[in-house]
Amino acid sequence: MAALHAWRAARVTPLGELLAPPRITAALLRLTVQIVLVASLWRGLYSQTGTTAGLTGDQAVTYAVLAVLASRLRELDQYAGRDTVLQHMHFGTIIYWYLRPLPPRRYYALRAFGEQMYGLVWALTGYVVCLAAGVVEAPKSPAVAGVFALSMLLGQLVLYYVMLVIDQLCFWTLRNGAAMLILIFAQNLLSGVYAPLWFFPDWFITMSRFLPFQATLSVPLSIYVGRIPLSDAGTQLALQAVWVAVLSLFTRFLWRRAARRVVSQGG
């Protein structure tokens, strides 16, 4: 029975996508356009130079395209299914999270796991296509590929907890759509989604080191393209693991506090 509940929770958002073929078509078209535009942009920027900020043109394109693919891991349309914490808080349906057989913390984790597994299929498929087409470079060695995979796993765990903290803010602000958009923008900017962090000023890079955002994406992609050598990868992996532990404890604390603030508003 527990396995059945877990399966049903994990498939909530992916099932909404699979039952709406137009969404799949739109997602495929959007991802294709993003990859083409990003690859064209970075190739154009490097057309008159060999190396900038320690990156060659092929490394920059590889980094940028992989960042686009990685964004598919957590890019499902939860709003269409009215399954965001913000919506549940607004319509009062958050109370059902506390009446189900699964605790809210576990339900949220299972749902996120299902989303990431669905997104992983998109990301891996896009990666294979881009690799075959020569859009991205292959890892320099099997060791680099293995360390990258481990770092990417840790990065996704950090991202999960960062997004969870953002969602948990709804228990205190109730309607914080604008704040969440700002925080998500900051997450994408500081994690290197929009551009590698090495292109930013030194003060910006220094500031980002004290935040968990770059551990989500910048670190694993830097390992993949060779910006972070394997000799330094152990330190980065340890920092990612520390962020996972810290954020895990912090979100557990917030879940306990949030349970005391559950109200039914609207609906």
C-alpha positions as CSV (number, residue, x, y, z in Angstrom):
1,M,0.0,0.0,0.0
2,A,2.8,2.4,0.8
3,A,4.4,1.7,-2.5
4,L,1.1,2.4,-4.3
5,H,0.8,5.8,-2.5
6,A,4.4,6.6,-3.4
7,W,3.8,5.8,-7.1
8,R,0.6,7.9,-7.2
9,A,2.4,10.9,-5.6
10,A,5.4,10.6,-7.9
11,R,3.3,10.6,-11.1
12,V,1.1,13.6,-10.3
13,T,2.7,16.3,-12.4
14,P,4.3,14.0,-15.1
15,L,0.9,12.4,-15.7
16,G,-0.6,15.9,-16.3
17,E,2.0,16.4,-19.1
18,L,1.5,13.0,-20.7
19,L,-2.2,13.3,-20.8
20,A,-1.9,16.6,-22.7
21,P,0.0,16.0,-25.9
22,P,0.1,19.7,-26.9
23,R,2.2,20.4,-23.8
24,I,4.7,17.8,-24.9
25,T,4.9,19.3,-28.4
26,A,5.3,22.8,-27.0
27,A,8.0,21.6,-24.6
28,L,9.9,19.9,-27.4
29,L,9.6,23.0,-29.6
30,R,10.7,25.3,-26.8
31,L,13.7,23.2,-25.9
32,T,14.8,22.9,-29.5
33,V,14.6,26.7,-30.0
34,Q,16.4,27.3,-26.8
35,I,19.3,25.0,-27.7
36,V,19.6,26.5,-31.2
37,L,19.5,30.0,-30.0
38,V,21.9,29.4,-27.1
39,A,24.4,27.5,-29.3
40,S,24.2,30.2,-32.0
41,L,24.7,33.0,-29.4
42,W,27.8,31.5,-27.9
43,R,29.3,30.5,-31.2
44,G,28.8,34.1,-32.4
45,L,30.4,35.5,-29.2
46,Y,33.5,33.4,-29.7
47,S,33.7,33.8,-33.5
48,Q,36.4,36.5,-33.1
49,T,38.3,35.1,-30.1
50,G,39.8,31.9,-29.0
51,T,39.5,31.9,-25.2
52,T,37.5,34.1,-22.9
53,A,37.3,33.8,-19.1
54,G,39.3,30.6,-19.4
55,L,36.8,29.0,-21.8
56,T,37.1,28.0,-25.4
57,G,34.2,28.4,-27.7
58,D,33.4,24.7,-27.7
59,Q,33.5,24.7,-23.9
60,A,31.2,27.7,-23.7
61,V,28.7,26.2,-26.1
62,T,28.8,22.9,-24.2
63,Y,28.2,24.6,-20.9
64,A,25.4,26.7,-22.2
65,V,23.6,23.8,-23.9
66,L,23.9,21.5,-20.9
67,A,22.5,24.3,-18.7
68,V,19.4,24.4,-21.0
69,L,19.1,20.7,-20.8
70,A,19.5,20.6,-17.1
71,S,16.7,23.2,-16.7
72,R,14.3,20.5,-18.0
73,L,14.8,18.5,-14.8
74,R,12.5,20.8,-12.9
75,E,10.5,22.6,-15.5
76,L,7.1,20.9,-15.4
77,D,4.0,23.1,-15.5
78,Q,2.6,22.6,-11.9
79,Y,0.4,25.6,-12.3
80,A,-1.7,23.9,-15.0
81,G,-2.4,21.1,-12.6
82,R,-3.0,23.5,-9.7
83,D,-0.4,21.6,-7.7
84,T,1.9,24.3,-6.5
85,V,2.2,25.2,-2.8
86,L,1.3,28.8,-3.6
87,Q,-2.0,27.6,-5.2
88,H,-2.8,25.2,-2.5
89,M,-2.3,27.9,0.1
90,H,-4.5,30.4,-1.8
91,F,-7.4,28.0,-2.4
92,G,-7.2,26.4,1.0
93,T,-6.5,22.9,-0.4
94,I,-3.2,22.7,1.4
95,I,-5.2,21.2,4.3
96,Y,-5.5,17.9,2.2
97,W,-1.8,17.5,2.4
98,Y,-2.2,17.0,6.1
99,L,-5.1,14.6,5.7
100,R,-3.6,12.1,3.3
101,P,-1.9,8.9,4.3
102,L,1.5,10.4,3.2
103,P,3.0,13.1,5.4
104,P,3.3,16.5,3.5
105,R,7.1,16.3,3.5
106,R,7.2,12.9,2.0
107,Y,4.5,13.7,-0.6
108,Y,6.4,16.8,-1.7
109,A,9.6,14.8,-2.0
110,L,7.9,12.0,-4.0
111,R,6.2,14.4,-6.3
112,A,9.6,16.2,-6.9
113,F,11.2,12.8,-7.6
114,G,8.6,12.0,-10.2
115,E,9.1,15.4,-11.9
116,Q,12.9,15.0,-12.0
117,M,12.7,11.4,-13.4
118,Y,10.4,12.7,-16.1
119,G,12.7,15.7,-16.7
120,L,15.7,13.3,-16.8
121,V,14.2,11.5,-19.8
122,W,14.0,14.9,-21.6
123,A,17.5,15.9,-20.6
124,L,19.2,12.6,-21.5
125,T,17.4,12.4,-24.8
126,G,18.4,16.0,-25.7
127,Y,22.0,15.3,-24.5
128,V,22.3,12.2,-26.8
129,V,20.9,14.1,-29.8
130,C,23.2,17.1,-29.1
131,L,26.2,14.9,-28.6
132,A,25.5,13.0,-31.9
133,A,25.1,16.3,-33.7
134,G,28.3,17.7,-32.4
135,V,26.6,20.5,-30.5
136,V,28.2,19.5,-27.2
137,E,31.6,17.9,-26.5
138,A,31.9,14.5,-24.8
139,P,33.5,14.3,-21.3
140,K,37.3,14.2,-21.5
141,S,37.4,10.8,-19.7
142,P,35.2,8.2,-18.0
143,A,36.5,9.6,-14.7
144,V,35.2,13.1,-15.5
145,A,31.9,11.6,-16.6
146,G,31.5,9.8,-13.3
147,V,32.5,12.7,-11.1
148,F,30.1,14.9,-13.2
149,A,27.3,12.5,-12.7
150,L,27.9,12.4,-8.9
151,S,28.1,16.2,-8.8
152,M,25.0,16.6,-10.8
153,L,23.1,14.3,-8.4
154,L,24.2,16.4,-5.4
155,G,23.4,19.5,-7.3
156,Q,19.9,18.3,-8.0
157,L,19.5,17.6,-4.3
158,V,20.6,21.1,-3.4
159,L,18.2,22.5,-6.0
160,Y,15.4,20.4,-4.6
161,Y,16.0,21.9,-1.1
162,V,16.4,25.4,-2.4
163,M,13.1,25.2,-4.3
164,L,11.5,23.6,-1.2
165,V,12.6,26.6,0.9
166,I,11.0,28.9,-1.6
167,D,7.8,27.0,-1.5
168,Q,7.8,26.8,2.2
169,L,7.8,30.6,2.4
170,C,4.2,30.4,1.3
171,F,3.2,29.2,4.7
172,W,4.3,32.6,6.1
173,T,3.4,35.0,3.3
174,L,0.4,33.1,1.8
175,R,0.6,35.1,-1.5
176,N,4.2,35.7,-2.5
177,G,4.1,35.2,-6.3
178,A,6.4,38.2,-6.9
179,A,8.8,37.2,-4.2
180,M,9.0,33.7,-5.6
181,L,9.7,35.0,-9.1
182,I,12.5,37.1,-7.8
183,L,14.0,34.2,-5.8
184,I,13.7,31.8,-8.8
185,F,15.5,34.5,-11.0
186,A,18.2,34.8,-8.4
187,Q,18.6,31.0,-8.3
188,N,19.0,30.8,-12.1
189,L,21.4,33.8,-12.1
190,L,23.6,32.7,-9.3
191,S,23.7,29.0,-10.4
192,G,25.0,29.9,-13.8
193,V,21.9,29.0,-15.9
194,Y,22.0,32.3,-17.8
195,A,25.8,32.5,-18.2
196,P,28.8,30.9,-16.6
197,L,29.8,32.6,-13.3
198,W,33.3,33.3,-14.6
199,F,32.0,36.1,-16.8
200,F,30.7,38.0,-13.7
201,P,32.8,40.5,-11.6
202,D,35.0,39.1,-8.9
203,W,32.8,40.5,-6.1
204,F,29.8,38.7,-7.6
205,I,31.7,35.4,-7.8
206,T,32.9,35.8,-4.2
207,M,29.4,36.5,-3.0
208,S,28.0,33.5,-4.8
209,R,30.5,31.2,-3.0
210,F,28.7,31.8,0.3
211,L,25.3,30.8,-1.2
212,P,24.1,27.3,-2.2
213,F,23.0,28.3,-5.7
214,Q,26.2,27.6,-7.6
215,A,26.3,24.1,-6.1
216,T,23.1,23.3,-8.0
217,L,24.5,23.7,-11.6
218,S,27.7,25.7,-12.0
219,V,29.8,23.1,-10.1
220,P,28.8,20.0,-12.1
221,L,28.9,21.8,-15.5
222,S,32.3,23.3,-14.6
223,I,33.6,19.7,-13.9
224,Y,32.1,18.5,-17.2
225,V,33.8,21.2,-19.4
226,G,37.1,21.0,-17.5
227,R,36.9,24.3,-15.7
228,I,37.2,22.5,-12.4
229,P,39.9,19.8,-12.7
230,L,39.4,16.4,-11.1
231,S,42.1,17.3,-8.5
232,D,39.8,20.0,-7.1
233,A,36.5,18.1,-7.6
234,G,36.7,16.5,-4.2
235,T,36.5,19.8,-2.4
236,Q,33.5,20.9,-4.5
237,L,31.7,17.6,-4.0
238,A,32.2,18.0,-0.2
239,L,30.8,21.5,-0.3
240,Q,27.7,20.2,-2.2
241,A,27.2,17.5,0.4
242,V,27.5,20.0,3.2
243,W,24.8,22.2,1.5
244,V,22.6,19.1,1.1
245,A,22.9,18.3,4.8
246,V,22.4,21.9,6.0
247,L,19.4,22.5,3.8
248,S,17.9,19.1,4.7
249,L,17.9,20.0,8.4
250,F,16.6,23.5,7.7
251,T,13.7,22.4,5.6
252,R,12.8,19.7,8.3
253,F,12.6,22.6,10.8
254,L,10.4,24.6,8.5
255,W,8.0,21.7,7.9
256,R,7.5,21.4,11.6
257,R,6.9,25.1,11.9
258,A,4.6,25.2,8.8
259,A,2.3,22.6,10.3
260,R,1.3,25.1,13.0
261,R,0.4,27.7,10.5
262,V,-1.9,25.7,8.1
263,V,-5.1,27.7,7.4
264,S,-7.9,27.4,4.8
265,Q,-8.1,30.5,2.8
266,G,-10.4,31.1,-0.2
267,G,-12.0,28.0,-1.9
